[in-house]
Amino acid sequence: MTAATVELVAAEGRPVVTPVPADSPLIVRGMTVSYGEKPAIFSVDMTVRPQTMMAIVGPNGAGKSTLMKAALGIVPALSGTVTVFGDSLAKERSRVAYVPQRASVDWDFPTRVIDVVMMGLYRELGLLRRVRRRHTEKALAALERVGMTDFATRQIGQLSGGQQQRVFLARALAQDAELYLLDEPFAGVDAATERAIIDVLKSLKADKRAVVCVHHDLASVAGYFDDLLLINVHRIAEGPVATTFTAENLQATYGGRLATAHIEQLRLPAA
């Protein structure tokens, strides 16, 4: 695939054409998904740059999770293309890890924490699913990174919401992927868990991985992320936080639902 281009909306609202490497971790073009007659997302483009942390932000019902799931092939799309590291998702799926919303998981399923993390090694285990010592050590190392080693033999349903989120992140870490997609990783977790998760995600970036999060907390965007996609069914703006996380773009995204006082409290870039 040849190098593509993407339009990034600058602070003053004018598009800037920026070259996109052909081997970008994720390039989505023209993605449209419909539930019934109403589109959940319409002709959305997204570009994930190498070695960055990107947030997908927008109001409830804007299509944030749908975009991520469509990019992964979890929900069917009416139109759109997805390129992963310059190739198809089918060929590069092993390089991608996904952490779903915690609310979408059946936590009553009787399984231990270590077994959940081991699911991230399904490609290594092969058809026979024969667990070797190296697999167990890799799963325990992933649990250690999220501070959950002591809970390895605990039933997953016995954990708190924050602990469950850490375990699912550990499962993704066990995959040793190069692109991590997380759907609302900070939703419903305590402050200590949020700090632990963001520390792990920043360590992934430092290790030259790319991270994409569906995110809802506007107050932490500037402190957590490098790039930003603002979406409300359509793509509103995309680009570096420094030029995209602006009052004008936020008002366009949220349709006036954000009070001026709330916007003024955010860590927005200087004009």
N, C-alpha and C positions, 0 to 999 in steps of 0.2 A: 504494500500500500504506500502511495506517495504521501509526502507531508501535506497535511490539510491546513485549513485556516479556520479561525473562530473569531466571532465578533464579541469583544468584551465591552461592556458599557462603562464608560469612564464617568468620573464624578460629575462632569458637566452635562452628562447625558448623551454625548456623541459616541458612536461606535468606533472602536479601535481594532483594526485587523492585526492579529498577532499570529505568527507562525506556530503551528502545533507539531511537535515531533511525531513521526509515523508510529513510533513505539510507545506513545503515551499509554499509561496504564489503562485508561478507559476513555473512549470517545463515543458519545451517543449523538445521533443525528435524526431529527424529525420524528421523535418518539411520540406516538399517539396511542392512548389506551382509553377504552370506553366501557363503562358499566351501564348497560342499557343504552338509552339514547343520548345520555349526557357524557361528554368526554371527561375523564378524570385528569388527563393531561393531554395537551394538544400541541403537536409539532415542537417538542422540547429538545433543545440541544444542550449537551453538557460535555465538558472536557476536563479530565483530571490530569494535572501535570505530575511528572515524576517527583518523588520525594517531597510531597506536600501533604498537608492536612486540609481537607475541604469540607465545608458545611453546606448542607442543603436546608434552606430556611424558608418558611412561609406559614400562613395561617392554617388552622385546622381545615382539612378538606381540600388543601391546595394541590395534592398529588405528590407529596414528597416521598412517602413510602411506596406509592405506586410506581414512581419513576425508578426507584432503586430495584424493586422487584421485577419490573419490565426489563431493565438492563441485564438482570440475572436470568431472565427467561422463566421466572416463577409465575408471572401472570402474562397472558398473551397480549401482544400488541397488534393494533390495526395497521400500523406502519412504523417504520423506523429502522435504523441500523445501529449495531453495536460492534465496536472494535476494541479488543483487549490486547494490549501490547502488540499492536499492529496486525493482529490476526483475529479469527473468529473466537467467540466465547467457548464453543465446543472444543477447540484445539487448545485453549489456554486456561480452561477452567481450574486446573490444578494450581494455578498461580493466584487464585482468588479465594478469599475467605469471607463468609457472611455471618453476621450476628443479627438475628431477627429481633423484633420487639419482644420484650419479656412477656407482655400480656398475651401474645399469640401462641405461647407454649403451654402444653398440658403438663403442669408441674406435679400432678398426681401420679404420673407414670412411675412405677416402682423401679428406680435405678439409682446406682450410687454416683457420687460426684466423679470419681475416677473413670467410671464407664462413660459418662457424658463426654468428658475430655477426650477419651480414647476414640470417640466417634470422629474426631478431627483427623484421625490417622487411617481412615477407611481405605484410602488409596494405597497406603503402605502395607496394610494388613492383607490385602488381596481377597480373593474369593473364599479362601479357607478361614479367614478371620482368626488366624493363629497369632496370639499375642506373645511376643518375645520380650525378654528383659529390657531391650533397648526401647521398646514401645512404652512400657510402663515408666521407664526413666524419663522419657520425653514428655509424657503426660504429667508426671510429677513436677518436672521442671517448669512446665507451663502454669501449673497451679501455684508454684512458688512465686512466679512473676506477678501474680495477682493477689498474693497473700492468702491463699486458700489451701495450703498443703495439709494443715491439720484437719481439714474436713474431707479428705479424700475418700473415706469409707462411709461418709454420711449419706443418707438418702436425700436426693435432690429436693424433694418436697418439704423437708424439714428446715431448709435454709430460709433466711430472710430474703426480701426482694433484692437488696444490694448484693448479698452473697450469691444469689442465683445469677445475677448479671455478671459477676466476676467469673463464675464457672463457665458461662457461655463465651466470655472473652478468652478464657484459657483454652477452650475447645478450638477457637479460631487460631490462637497462637500455636497450638500443636500442629496445625497444618503447615506452618512455616511458609505462609503465602507472601506474595509481593504486593498485593492489593487487598486492603481490608475495607469492607463495606459494613457499616453498623447502623441499624435502624433505631434511633432514639436510645442510645446507650446510657444516657444519664437520667432517663425518665424514672421517677419514683425511687431513686437511690439516695442514701444519706450523703452528707458532705464528705466524709472520709472515703466512701466508695468512689465518689466522683473524682476526688483527687487521685486515688489509686488508678482509676481507669485512664485519666488524662495523662498521668505519668507514663503508663504503659504505651499509650498511643504516641506520645512524643518520642519515646524510645524507639518505636517502630520507624518513625520518620528519620530519626538519627541513624538508623540502620538502613537507610535508603529505601524504605517501603513507602507506599502511598496509602493514605487513610481518607475515607469519605464517611461522614456521619450525617444522618438525618437529625436535625437539631432544632430545639424549640426555645432555648433560653437566649434571648438577644443580648443579655448582659454579659455573657461569657464568650460571645463570638470573637471579639477582637483579641482576647487573651488566649484563646485556644487554637484558632485556625489561621491558615495562610490565605486560602481562597474561599470564595463564597458564591453559591448559586441561590438567587432569590427567585421563588416560583410561586405562582398562583394560577394553576392550570396551564398557563403559558409561562415561558421563561421571561422574567422581568429584567434581570441583570445577572451578569456573571463576570468574575474576575478576582483580582487580589482584594483582600479585605480593605486595604488602605484606600482603594479607589471605588469600591463597590458598596461598602457598608456606610451608606449616607442617608440622611433624613429624607431626601427626595426619593431614593430608591425604596426605602422602607414604606413610605406613604403610598407609593405606587403598588407595592406588593400587598399591603394590608388594607388597601382601599379606604384609608381614613380611619380605620379602627384603632390605630395607635394614637393616643393622646399626645399632644405636643410636649407636655410635661414629661411623659415617659421617654420620648425620644431624646429629650435634653439630658436625661439621666444616663444615657448610654455612652459608652466610650467611642464616640464617633471620631473619625479622622478630622483633623483641622481642615477648614476650607482652603 
